[in-house]
């Protein structure tokens, strides 16, 4: 993919030196922002080590990146994520040991937000409260989670975002819960996702995003001359008070052939839209949906092909993207399912046999989620797992409620039939055996 990228950094209006560092590598398509912390210019040293070490480790593994860009090998995809995480861990250990060797720098650390674009995918490694934003089809999505005290309070429901500035916690705005170099190792968030022509990315330190509104991003980043975007953002932060150092790295993925761009964008938008409308996934953020899409498999079924068969083992949930699917028990019709509908969700948690069959009524496309991939998400990502399991409980509760209502309705209907028989037939059991029809 052809990329355009520009960057700017500024001391801001309230600091006497700049502890931010950034990296733009046009060969690797690697971009990093690091916001250092620590006295005696130690923060500047930490952020400088971070961008240098991340760059070095990624560069030493360029063969893995080239392999993925050429063959789109899924194994190489996972290797790249491992490389990105290893790069941050290497930076973490280097900063920590430098601090141990030089007492005046002990305790120094830095945020690190790194984006690598390889082939048609983006790879992120992130620690701290710097951010990476994606602007796609005029919608702004934050792809990183702030590892900050304020964000943790918000996540736990102890604080509302619109109350931050007036709360007693406002003085802890700059307090991070994770930093690269504070300890010898650090928990690192990683993410990979599909990149589309026309996408824009912004990597920035908190000295910028503290003043940045989502509504500001599209206008600034889609300007004809992208070279002006970082400088415009620095000016915006300084106009707001410039309480901290300010760094912005802007990346634009140039649009390619119109037909290819439109087809890929439409396909991805359809998958995202279908997932967001499903009860199981409606509470997920855009970033979490991107994570989910990584384990979902797209399957095509020609008309007449059986997707699942009753009384067989199954471990997949199916989500219909297009077409029509017929649910049936043997040849007895149950219902038709179309775009946005799903079936087989019990297989994610239950190993019993399939209770019905599903056959493509017409050419159909579906997303498939395997049980093992569902469990892997639950094991590795507790926040996402909590949302998924809570939604799953709600879906099952609604199904139980509907089943109970159906059974109650059936019981009332049976009672009504019995009552009508008592009215229509005279003479008790003897008359039931030899009924006499009552007429008006």
C-alpha positions in Angstrom: 0.0 0.0 0.0 1.1 3.5 -0.7 1.4 5.7 2.4 1.8 9.3 3.2 2.9 10.4 6.6 3.9 13.5 8.5 4.8 14.3 12.1 5.3 17.2 14.5 6.3 17.6 18.1 6.3 20.6 20.4 7.3 21.4 23.9 3.9 22.9 24.7 3.3 26.0 26.9 4.0 24.7 30.4 7.0 22.5 30.2 10.7 23.5 30.0 11.8 20.5 27.9 10.3 17.9 25.5 10.1 14.3 26.8 8.2 13.0 23.7 9.9 11.1 21.0 8.5 9.6 17.8 9.6 7.4 14.9 8.6 7.3 11.3 10.2 4.5 9.3 9.2 4.8 5.6 10.8 1.5 4.7 9.2 -0.7 7.3 6.0 1.4 7.5 6.6 1.6 11.2 5.3 4.5 13.3 5.9 5.0 17.1 5.0 7.7 19.6 6.5 7.6 23.1 5.8 10.1 26.0 8.5 9.8 28.6 8.3 10.4 32.4 10.9 10.9 35.1 13.0 13.7 36.5 16.3 15.1 35.4 15.4 14.6 31.7 15.1 10.9 32.3 11.7 10.9 30.6 13.4 12.0 27.4 15.9 9.3 27.7 13.2 6.6 28.3 11.2 7.7 25.2 14.3 7.8 23.1 15.3 4.3 24.1 11.8 3.1 23.4 11.6 4.3 19.8 15.1 3.1 19.1 14.6 -0.4 20.5 11.2 -0.9 18.9 12.6 0.1 15.6 15.7 -2.2 16.0 13.7 -5.3 16.9 11.1 -4.8 14.2 13.9 -4.2 11.6 15.7 -7.4 12.7 12.5 -9.3 11.9 11.8 -7.7 8.6 11.8 -11.2 6.9 8.6 -12.1 8.8 7.0 -8.9 7.7 8.0 -9.4 4.1 6.7 -13.0 4.2 3.3 -11.9 5.4 3.1 -9.0 2.9 3.8 -11.4 0.1 1.9 -14.5 1.0 -0.7 -13.3 3.6 0.3 -16.3 5.7 -1.8 -16.5 8.9 1.2 -17.9 10.8 3.3 -15.0 9.8 0.5 -12.7 11.1 0.8 -14.1 14.6 4.6 -13.9 14.3 4.3 -10.2 13.5 2.2 -9.6 16.6 4.7 -11.5 18.7 7.5 -9.4 17.2 5.7 -6.2 18.1 5.2 -7.3 21.6 8.8 -8.5 21.9 9.9 -5.1 20.6 8.1 -3.3 23.4 9.4 -5.8 26.0 12.9 -5.3 24.8 12.5 -1.6 25.2 11.1 -2.1 28.6 14.0 -4.1 29.8 16.6 -1.7 28.3 15.0 1.3 30.0 14.7 -0.5 33.3 18.3 -1.6 33.3 19.5 1.9 32.3 17.6 3.2 35.3 19.2 0.7 37.6 22.6 1.6 36.3 22.1 5.3 36.7 20.4 6.2 40.0 19.3 9.6 38.9 17.2 7.9 36.2 15.8 5.2 38.4 12.0 4.9 38.0 12.0 6.5 34.5 9.5 5.2 32.0 7.5 6.0 28.9 4.3 5.3 27.1 4.8 3.5 23.7 2.2 3.3 20.9 3.5 1.5 17.8 1.7 0.9 14.5 3.1 -1.3 11.7 1.4 -1.6 8.3 2.3 -4.7 6.4 0.4 -5.7 3.3 -3.2 -5.1 3.9 -3.1 -5.3 7.7 -2.2 -3.0 10.6 -0.4 -4.3 13.7 -0.4 -2.4 17.0 1.6 -2.7 20.3 0.6 -0.3 23.0 1.4 0.6 26.6 0.3 3.8 28.5 -2.0 6.7 27.6 -0.7 7.8 24.3 -3.2 6.8 21.6 -3.8 5.5 18.1 -6.9 6.6 16.3 -8.4 5.3 13.0 -10.4 7.5 10.7 -12.4 5.3 8.4 -15.3 6.4 6.2 -15.5 9.7 8.2 -15.9 7.8 11.5 -13.3 8.1 14.3 -12.3 5.0 16.2 -9.8 4.9 19.1 -7.9 1.7 18.6 -5.9 1.8 21.9 -7.1 1.7 25.6 -5.6 4.3 28.0 -3.7 2.6 30.7 -4.4 5.4 33.1 -5.9 5.8 36.6 -8.7 8.0 35.2 -9.7 5.5 32.6 -9.6 2.7 35.1 -12.0 4.6 37.3 -14.3 5.3 34.4 -14.2 1.6 33.3 -15.2 0.5 36.9 -18.1 3.0 37.0 -16.5 5.1 39.7 -16.3 8.2 37.5 -18.1 9.6 34.5 -16.1 11.1 31.7 -17.9 14.4 31.8 -17.1 14.7 35.5 -13.3 14.2 35.2 -12.3 17.9 35.2 -14.4 18.7 38.3 -13.7 15.5 40.3 -11.1 15.1 43.1 -9.2 12.8 40.7 -8.5 15.6 38.1 -5.1 16.1 39.6 -4.2 12.5 38.6 -4.9 13.0 34.9 -1.3 12.2 34.0 -1.1 9.1 36.2 -0.6 5.9 34.2 -1.2 2.3 35.4 1.3 0.8 32.9 4.6 2.2 31.6 7.5 0.9 29.6 10.6 0.7 31.8 9.1 1.2 35.2 9.7 -2.5 35.7 11.7 -5.1 33.8 8.6 -6.2 31.8 5.2 -4.8 31.1 1.8 -6.2 30.0 1.4 -5.1 26.3 -1.8 -4.7 24.4 -1.6 -6.0 20.8 -4.1 -5.9 18.0 -4.1 -6.6 14.2 -6.8 -5.6 11.8 -7.6 -5.1 8.2 -6.4 -1.8 6.6 -8.4 -0.2 3.8 -7.3 2.3 1.1 -8.5 5.7 2.3 -7.8 4.9 6.0 -6.2 7.6 8.1 -4.2 7.0 11.4 -3.2 9.4 14.1 -0.6 8.5 16.8 -0.4 11.1 19.5 0.7 11.8 23.1 -1.8 12.9 25.8 -0.6 16.4 25.3 -2.6 16.4 22.1 -5.6 14.1 22.8 -6.4 16.0 26.0 -7.6 18.8 23.7 -8.7 16.8 20.7 -12.4 16.2 20.0 -13.5 13.4 17.7 -15.3 16.0 15.6 -11.9 17.8 15.0 -10.2 14.7 13.5 -12.0 14.3 10.1 -11.7 17.9 9.0 -8.0 18.1 10.0 -6.8 14.7 8.7 -8.7 14.8 5.3 -7.4 18.2 4.3 -5.9 18.2 0.8 -2.3 18.7 2.2 -1.8 16.1 4.9 1.5 17.7 5.7 -0.3 20.5 7.5 -2.3 18.1 9.8 0.3 17.5 12.5 1.1 21.2 12.7 -2.6 22.1 12.9 -3.1 19.6 15.8 -0.1 21.0 17.7 -1.5 24.5 17.3 -4.9 23.3 18.5 -3.4 21.8 21.7 -1.3 25.0 22.4 -4.4 27.1 21.9 -6.2 25.0 24.5 -3.4 25.5 27.1 -0.5 23.2 26.0 -0.2 21.7 29.5 2.2 19.0 28.2 4.5 18.1 25.4 2.6 17.6 22.1 3.3 15.0 19.5 1.3 13.9 16.4 2.1 11.4 13.7 -0.5 11.3 10.8 -0.6 8.4 8.3 -2.8 8.3 5.2 -3.3 5.1 3.2 -3.7 6.3 -0.4 -6.8 5.1 -2.3 -6.2 2.5 -4.9 -8.4 1.3 -7.8 -11.9 2.5 -7.1 -13.6 -0.9 -7.7 -11.2 -2.8 -5.4 -11.5 -0.1 -2.7 -15.3 -0.1 -2.9 -15.6 -3.9 -2.8 -13.2 -4.3 0.2 -14.8 -1.4 2.1 -18.3 -2.7 1.5 -17.5 -6.2 2.6 -15.8 -5.1 5.8 -18.6 -2.6 6.5 -21.2 -5.3 6.0 -19.4 -7.6 8.5 -19.1 -4.9 11.1 -22.7 -3.8 10.7 -24.1 -7.3 11.0 -22.1 -8.0 14.2 -23.0 -4.6 15.8 -26.7 -5.4 15.3 -26.5 -8.9 16.9 -27.6 -9.1 20.6 -24.4 -11.1 21.3 -22.1 -8.4 20.1 -24.0 -5.1 20.2 -22.1 -3.8 23.3 -18.6 -4.2 21.7 -16.5 -1.3 20.7 -15.1 -1.0 17.2 -11.7 -2.1 18.4 -13.3 -5.2 20.0 -15.2 -6.0 16.8 -12.0 -5.8 14.9 -10.5 -8.3 17.4 -13.5 -10.6 16.9 -13.3 -10.4 13.1 -9.8 -11.8 13.4 -11.1 -15.2 14.5 -14.3 -15.2 12.4 -14.1 -17.3 9.2 -16.0 -16.2 6.1 -17.7 -19.2 4.4 -19.7 -19.4 1.2 -22.5 -21.9 0.7 -24.2 -22.6 -2.7 -27.9 -23.1 -2.8 -28.9 -26.6 -1.6 -25.7 -27.2 0.5 -26.3 -28.3 4.1 -24.5 -26.2 6.6 -25.2 -28.2 9.7 -27.0 -31.5 10.3 -29.1 -32.5 13.3 -27.8 -35.1 15.6 -24.2 -34.4 14.6 -21.4 -32.9 16.7 -20.9 -29.2 16.2 -18.7 -26.4 17.7 -19.5 -23.4 15.5 -21.8 -20.4 15.6 -22.9 -19.2 12.2 -23.9 -15.6 11.4 -25.5 -14.9 8.0 -24.0 -12.1 5.9 -26.1 -12.6 2.8 -28.6 -15.1 1.3 -31.2 -17.2 2.9 -30.9 -20.3 5.1 -33.7 -22.8 5.9 -33.8 -24.4 9.4 -35.5 -27.8 9.5 -35.8 -31.1 11.4 -35.5 -33.8 8.8 -37.8 -32.4 6.2 -40.1 -30.5 8.6 -39.7 -26.8 8.0 -39.0 -24.6 11.0 -38.1 -21.1 9.7 -36.1 -19.1 7.2 -33.0 -17.0 8.4 -31.6 -14.1 6.4 -28.9 -11.4 6.8 -28.1 -10.7 10.5 -29.6 -13.9 11.8 -27.5 -16.5 13.6 -27.8 -20.1 14.6 -25.7 -22.7 16.4 -24.7 -20.4 19.3 -25.3 -23.2 21.9 -22.4 -25.1 20.3 -20.0 -22.5 21.8 -20.8 -23.7 25.3 -22.5 -27.0 24.9 -21.2 -30.2 23.4 -24.6 -31.9 22.8 -25.7 -32.9 19.3 -27.2 -30.4 16.9 -31.0 -30.1 17.4 -31.8 -29.1 13.8 -30.4 -28.9 10.3 -29.6 -25.8 8.3 -29.5 -25.7 4.5 -28.7 -22.8 2.2 -31.9 -21.9 0.4 -30.0 -19.7 -2.0 -26.3 -18.8 -2.4 -25.4 -17.6 1.0 -22.4 -16.2 2.9 -21.8 -16.6 6.6 -19.3 -15.8 9.4 -18.3 -18.8 11.5 -17.0 -18.6 15.1 -15.4 -21.8 16.4 -15.7 -22.9 20.0 -11.9 -23.0 20.5 -11.5 -19.4 19.1 -14.3 -18.2 21.4 -12.5 -19.8 24.4 -9.2 -18.3 23.3 -10.7 -14.8 23.4 -12.2 -15.5 26.9 -8.9 -16.7 28.1 -6.8 -13.9 26.8 -9.0 -10.8 26.9 -11.0 -10.5 30.2 -12.8 -7.2 29.3 -14.0 -8.5 26.0 -14.8 -11.9 27.6 -16.9 -10.3 30.2 -19.0 -8.4 27.6 -19.4 -11.6 25.5 -20.4 -13.8 28.4 -22.8 -11.2 29.8 -24.4 -10.8 26.4 -24.6 -14.6 26.0 -26.5 -14.9 29.4 -28.9 -12.2 28.2 -29.6 -14.1 24.9 -30.1 -17.3 26.8 -32.4 -15.6 29.3 -34.5 -14.1 26.5 -34.7 -17.6 24.9 -35.8 -19.1 28.2 -38.4 -16.3 28.7 -39.8 -17.0 25.2 -39.9 -20.7 25.7 -41.7 -20.3 29.0 -44.2 -18.0 27.3 -44.7 -20.5 24.5 -45.3 -23.3 26.9 -47.7 -21.2 29.0 -49.6 -20.4 25.8 -49.7 -24.0 24.8 -51.0 -25.0 28.2 -53.7 -22.3 28.1 -54.7 -23.5 24.6 -54.9 -27.1 25.8 -57.1 -26.0 28.8 -59.3 -24.1 26.4 -59.7 -27.2 24.2 -60.6 -29.3 27.3 -63.2 -26.7 28.3 -64.8 -26.6 24.9 -65.0 -30.4 24.9 -66.9 -30.3 28.2 -69.3 -27.7 26.7 -69.8 -29.5 23.4 -70.2 -33.0 24.8 -72.8 -34.0 27.4 -72.9 -37.0 29.7 -69.3 -37.1 31.0 -67.0 -40.0 30.1 -69.9 -42.1 28.8 -70.8 -39.4 26.3 -67.1 -38.9 25.3 -67.2 -42.6 24.3 -70.6 -42.1 22.5 -70.7 -38.4 21.9 -73.9 -36.5 21.1 -73.3 -33.3 19.2 -74.9 -30.3 20.7 -76.4 -27.9 18.1 -78.2 -24.6 18.3 
